[in-house]
Amino acid sequence: MKGRPVTFADFGRLPTRCRYVAFMPQWDFLDFLAEKAGQYSGFRLVHRAQVTDLIEESGRIVGVRAQTPDGPLEVRADLVVGADGRHSTVRDRAGLDAAAGSPPMDVLWFRLSRHAEETLPFFQSGPGRVLICIDRGDYWQIAYIISGGAFSAVRAAGLEAFRTNIIAIVPAFTDRVTEIGHWDDVQVLSVRVDRPCRWYRPGLLCLGDAAHAMSPAGADGINLAIQDAVAAANTLGPAFEKGAPTVADLRRIQRRRQLPTRLTQAVQTRTMRGLHPKNPHHDPSEHPPLAFGFSGCCLRCGI
């Protein structure tokens, strides 16, 4: 912060064999999962299929309807797992309304090439703007943080003004900021932190962002989703041996995962409130989030 290195997480204290954090692009991780799952004879992956509705019979969810390039598709199952993200169609169709507690900010994601041996501070800011630079090896994955709903104003000011603002924070990007050739190179993420009171219905269980939308702070969304999946597998495996999982089984999964979710969301919301500019003249680096001020916090999470 202000050019001073700050340790805000010490993974060396974790009571586990792999005491480090690994970054993997989501598309690579999904390909990895599909490859491993493909080793099981009962696994079937349908590409470009969009769930449009749930199939309900006698008060129980028994399947989904989807649209594919080959036409409509209907899939029936003893249990439907909604893992379709923060804008979950499954959750909406199930009527699992979520209570929101989002910080008033959005994130503009884009990438710029990285020169060999180039290093940049993780967090940089100026009046009215914040940039977070994530080293991805041959490129920088960059989060440009703005106030919630402000993207229309940013876009109206024009791409050249957007590039100029980036250079004002990181002058080193002057030689490559034109790699942002059009607005299609900029992905908008509306920061959303919420969770429904109930993650399930008979025959249906929501996991990951579909059950609890996370902010991008700390990239914890995927971590909690994996923990959800492990907790669900530990309960559903024995349940399927006896037949279809019961509502009690689904309730047990939510209870197991609810406290870690609430704690992580509370930390994320508090941290993110200190990251976004409150007005065009506010520089967040003048008042860094409390989490950035610790000499090394130990992060622990339960499965």
C-alpha positions as CSV (number, residue, x, y, z in Angstrom):
1,M,0.0,0.0,0.0
2,K,1.5,3.4,-1.1
3,G,4.5,1.4,-2.4
4,R,4.9,-0.6,0.8
5,P,4.7,-4.4,0.6
6,V,2.0,-5.9,2.9
7,T,1.5,-9.5,3.8
8,F,-2.2,-10.2,4.2
9,A,-2.2,-14.0,4.1
10,D,0.4,-16.4,5.3
11,F,-0.4,-19.9,3.9
12,G,2.7,-21.3,5.6
13,R,0.7,-21.6,8.8
14,L,-2.0,-23.9,7.3
15,P,-2.1,-27.4,8.8
16,T,-2.0,-29.1,5.4
17,R,0.6,-30.6,3.0
18,C,0.2,-27.9,0.2
19,R,0.8,-24.6,2.0
20,Y,0.3,-22.3,-1.0
21,V,-2.4,-20.8,-3.2
22,A,-2.6,-21.7,-6.9
23,F,-4.3,-19.6,-9.6
24,M,-5.9,-21.4,-12.5
25,P,-8.2,-19.8,-15.1
26,Q,-11.7,-21.0,-14.8
27,W,-11.9,-22.4,-18.3
28,D,-8.8,-24.5,-17.7
29,F,-10.2,-25.8,-14.4
30,L,-13.5,-26.8,-16.1
31,D,-11.6,-28.6,-18.8
32,F,-9.6,-30.4,-16.1
33,L,-12.8,-31.5,-14.3
34,A,-14.4,-32.6,-17.6
35,E,-11.3,-34.7,-18.4
36,K,-11.3,-36.4,-15.1
37,A,-15.0,-37.0,-15.0
38,G,-14.9,-38.4,-18.5
39,Q,-13.0,-41.4,-17.1
40,Y,-16.3,-42.6,-15.5
41,S,-18.7,-44.5,-17.8
42,G,-21.8,-42.8,-16.4
43,F,-20.6,-39.3,-17.1
44,R,-22.1,-37.3,-20.0
45,L,-21.2,-33.7,-20.8
46,V,-23.6,-31.8,-23.0
47,H,-22.0,-28.6,-24.5
48,R,-23.9,-25.4,-25.2
49,A,-27.0,-26.5,-23.2
50,Q,-28.8,-23.8,-21.4
51,V,-31.2,-24.8,-18.6
52,T,-34.6,-23.0,-19.1
53,D,-36.8,-24.5,-16.5
54,L,-37.2,-27.2,-13.8
55,I,-39.5,-30.2,-14.0
56,E,-41.6,-30.6,-10.9
57,E,-43.9,-33.4,-10.0
58,S,-45.9,-33.7,-6.8
59,G,-43.9,-30.9,-5.1
60,R,-40.5,-32.5,-6.0
61,I,-38.0,-31.4,-8.6
62,V,-37.4,-34.4,-10.9
63,G,-35.3,-32.9,-13.7
64,V,-34.6,-29.9,-15.9
65,R,-35.5,-28.6,-19.4
66,A,-32.8,-27.2,-21.5
67,Q,-32.2,-25.7,-24.9
68,T,-29.4,-27.0,-27.1
69,P,-28.2,-26.4,-30.7
70,D,-29.9,-29.6,-31.5
71,G,-33.2,-28.6,-30.0
72,P,-34.9,-28.9,-26.6
73,L,-33.5,-31.4,-24.1
74,E,-35.2,-32.9,-21.0
75,V,-33.1,-34.6,-18.3
76,R,-34.6,-36.4,-15.3
77,A,-32.7,-37.2,-12.2
78,D,-33.1,-38.3,-8.5
79,L,-31.3,-35.1,-7.6
80,V,-30.8,-31.9,-9.6
81,V,-27.7,-29.9,-8.5
82,G,-27.8,-26.2,-9.4
83,A,-24.2,-25.0,-10.0
84,D,-25.0,-22.4,-12.6
85,G,-23.4,-19.4,-11.0
86,R,-24.5,-16.1,-9.4
87,H,-27.3,-15.6,-11.9
88,S,-28.6,-19.1,-11.4
89,T,-31.6,-20.0,-13.5
90,V,-32.0,-23.1,-11.4
91,R,-32.2,-21.1,-8.2
92,D,-34.7,-18.6,-9.7
93,R,-37.0,-21.3,-11.1
94,A,-36.9,-23.0,-7.7
95,G,-38.1,-19.8,-6.0
96,L,-35.1,-19.7,-3.7
97,D,-35.0,-15.9,-3.2
98,A,-31.7,-14.5,-2.0
99,A,-31.0,-11.7,0.5
100,A,-28.4,-9.3,-1.0
101,G,-25.6,-7.6,0.9
102,S,-23.4,-6.4,-1.9
103,P,-20.8,-3.6,-1.7
104,P,-21.7,-0.7,-4.1
105,M,-19.1,-1.5,-6.7
106,D,-18.5,-3.2,-10.1
107,V,-15.3,-4.7,-11.6
108,L,-14.1,-4.3,-15.1
109,W,-11.9,-7.2,-16.1
110,F,-9.4,-7.1,-18.9
111,R,-5.9,-8.3,-19.8
112,L,-2.7,-6.7,-20.9
113,S,0.5,-8.4,-22.0
114,R,3.3,-8.8,-19.5
115,H,7.0,-8.2,-20.2
116,A,9.5,-10.8,-19.1
117,E,10.5,-10.3,-15.4
118,E,8.1,-7.5,-15.1
119,T,6.7,-6.9,-11.6
120,L,3.9,-4.6,-10.5
121,P,2.2,-3.9,-7.2
122,F,-1.0,-6.0,-6.7
123,F,-3.1,-3.0,-5.5
124,Q,-2.7,0.5,-7.1
125,S,-5.0,3.4,-7.0
126,G,-5.5,7.1,-7.7
127,P,-8.3,9.6,-7.2
128,G,-11.6,7.9,-8.1
129,R,-10.1,4.7,-9.5
130,V,-8.5,1.4,-8.4
131,L,-6.5,-1.2,-10.3
132,I,-5.6,-4.7,-9.2
133,C,-3.0,-6.5,-11.2
134,I,-2.8,-10.3,-11.1
135,D,0.3,-11.9,-12.6
136,R,-0.7,-14.7,-15.0
137,G,2.7,-15.4,-16.4
138,D,2.6,-14.0,-20.0
139,Y,-0.1,-11.4,-19.3
140,W,-1.6,-9.3,-16.5
141,Q,-5.2,-10.0,-15.5
142,I,-6.5,-6.7,-14.4
143,A,-9.4,-5.6,-12.3
144,Y,-10.5,-2.0,-12.7
145,I,-12.8,-1.2,-9.8
146,I,-15.6,1.4,-10.1
147,S,-18.6,2.4,-8.2
148,G,-21.7,0.2,-8.7
149,G,-23.6,1.0,-11.8
150,A,-20.9,3.4,-13.1
151,F,-19.9,1.4,-16.2
152,S,-22.4,3.3,-18.5
153,A,-20.6,6.5,-17.6
154,V,-17.2,5.0,-18.1
155,R,-18.2,3.7,-21.5
156,A,-19.8,7.0,-22.5
157,A,-16.5,8.8,-21.7
158,G,-14.9,6.7,-24.4
159,L,-12.3,4.0,-24.8
160,E,-9.5,6.5,-25.0
161,A,-10.5,8.1,-21.7
162,F,-10.5,4.6,-20.2
163,R,-7.0,3.9,-21.4
164,T,-5.8,7.3,-20.1
165,N,-7.2,6.5,-16.6
166,I,-5.3,3.2,-16.7
167,I,-2.1,4.9,-17.6
168,A,-2.6,7.4,-14.8
169,I,-2.5,4.6,-12.3
170,V,0.1,2.4,-14.0
171,P,2.4,4.4,-16.3
172,A,4.2,1.2,-17.3
173,F,1.1,0.2,-19.3
174,T,1.6,3.2,-21.7
175,D,3.2,1.0,-24.3
176,R,0.4,-1.6,-24.4
177,V,-2.8,-0.1,-23.3
178,T,-4.0,-0.1,-26.9
179,E,-4.3,-3.8,-26.6
180,I,-7.8,-2.9,-25.3
181,G,-9.1,-2.4,-28.8
182,H,-12.8,-2.3,-28.1
183,W,-15.3,-2.6,-25.3
184,D,-15.6,-6.4,-26.0
185,D,-12.2,-6.7,-24.5
186,V,-13.6,-5.5,-21.1
187,Q,-15.8,-7.9,-19.1
188,V,-18.1,-6.3,-16.5
189,L,-18.7,-8.1,-13.2
190,S,-21.4,-6.7,-11.0
191,V,-20.1,-7.5,-7.5
192,R,-22.8,-9.5,-5.8
193,V,-22.8,-11.0,-2.3
194,D,-25.9,-12.9,-1.4
195,R,-27.4,-16.2,-0.3
196,P,-30.9,-17.6,0.0
197,C,-32.2,-18.7,3.4
198,R,-32.6,-22.2,1.9
199,W,-30.3,-23.8,-0.6
200,Y,-32.6,-26.8,-1.4
201,R,-36.0,-28.1,-2.2
202,P,-37.1,-31.7,-2.4
203,G,-35.0,-33.1,-5.3
204,L,-32.9,-30.0,-5.7
205,L,-29.7,-28.7,-4.2
206,C,-27.8,-25.5,-5.1
207,L,-24.1,-25.2,-4.6
208,G,-21.3,-22.6,-5.2
209,D,-22.4,-19.2,-6.4
210,A,-25.9,-20.5,-7.1
211,A,-26.2,-20.9,-3.3
212,H,-24.1,-18.0,-2.2
213,A,-22.8,-15.5,-4.7
214,M,-19.3,-14.3,-3.7
215,S,-17.4,-11.2,-4.5
216,P,-14.1,-11.5,-6.4
217,A,-12.1,-10.6,-3.3
218,G,-9.5,-13.3,-2.7
219,A,-11.0,-15.5,-5.5
220,D,-12.8,-17.4,-2.8
221,G,-15.9,-18.2,-4.9
222,I,-14.3,-21.2,-6.5
223,N,-12.8,-22.3,-3.2
224,L,-16.1,-22.3,-1.4
225,A,-17.7,-24.1,-4.4
226,I,-15.2,-26.9,-4.2
227,Q,-15.7,-27.1,-0.4
228,D,-19.5,-27.3,-1.1
229,A,-18.9,-30.1,-3.5
230,V,-16.8,-32.1,-1.1
231,A,-19.3,-31.7,1.7
232,A,-22.1,-32.6,-0.6
233,A,-20.3,-35.7,-1.9
234,N,-19.6,-36.9,1.7
235,T,-23.3,-36.8,2.4
236,L,-24.9,-37.7,-0.9
237,G,-22.6,-40.8,-1.6
238,P,-24.1,-42.8,1.4
239,A,-27.6,-41.3,0.7
240,F,-27.6,-42.6,-2.9
241,E,-26.7,-46.1,-1.7
242,K,-30.1,-46.1,0.2
243,G,-32.1,-44.4,-2.7
244,A,-32.7,-40.8,-3.5
245,P,-31.4,-38.2,-1.0
246,T,-34.0,-36.9,1.4
247,V,-34.7,-33.3,2.4
248,A,-32.9,-34.1,5.7
249,D,-29.7,-35.0,3.7
250,L,-29.9,-31.7,1.8
251,R,-30.5,-29.7,4.9
252,R,-27.4,-31.4,6.5
253,I,-25.2,-30.2,3.6
254,Q,-26.4,-26.6,4.0
255,R,-25.9,-26.6,7.7
256,R,-22.4,-28.0,7.2
257,R,-21.5,-25.2,4.7
258,Q,-23.5,-22.3,6.0
259,L,-21.1,-20.9,8.7
260,P,-18.0,-20.8,6.5
261,T,-20.1,-19.1,3.8
262,R,-21.4,-16.4,6.2
263,L,-18.0,-15.7,7.6
264,T,-16.3,-15.5,4.2
265,Q,-19.0,-13.2,2.8
266,A,-18.8,-11.0,5.9
267,V,-15.0,-10.6,5.4
268,Q,-15.4,-10.0,1.7
269,T,-18.0,-7.4,2.1
270,R,-16.0,-5.5,4.7
271,T,-12.8,-5.7,2.7
272,M,-14.4,-4.6,-0.6
273,R,-16.0,-1.6,1.0
274,G,-12.5,-0.2,1.5
275,L,-11.4,-1.0,-2.1
276,H,-13.7,1.1,-4.2
277,P,-13.6,4.8,-4.7
278,K,-16.4,6.6,-2.8
279,N,-16.3,9.6,-5.2
280,P,-14.2,10.9,-8.1
281,H,-11.7,12.4,-5.7
282,H,-11.3,9.6,-3.2
283,D,-8.1,7.5,-3.2
284,P,-8.7,4.2,-1.5
285,S,-5.0,3.7,-0.8
286,E,-5.2,6.5,1.8
287,H,-7.4,4.3,3.9
288,P,-6.5,0.6,3.0
289,P,-8.8,-2.2,4.2
290,L,-8.1,-3.5,7.6
291,A,-7.3,-6.9,6.2
292,F,-4.3,-5.4,4.3
293,G,-2.8,-4.1,7.5
294,F,-2.2,-7.4,9.2
295,S,1.4,-8.7,9.2
296,G,0.1,-12.2,8.3
297,C,-3.3,-13.7,8.9
298,C,-3.7,-17.4,8.9
299,L,-6.6,-18.5,6.7
300,R,-8.4,-21.7,7.6
301,C,-11.4,-23.2,5.9
302,G,-13.4,-26.3,6.7
303,I,-14.9,-28.9,4.4
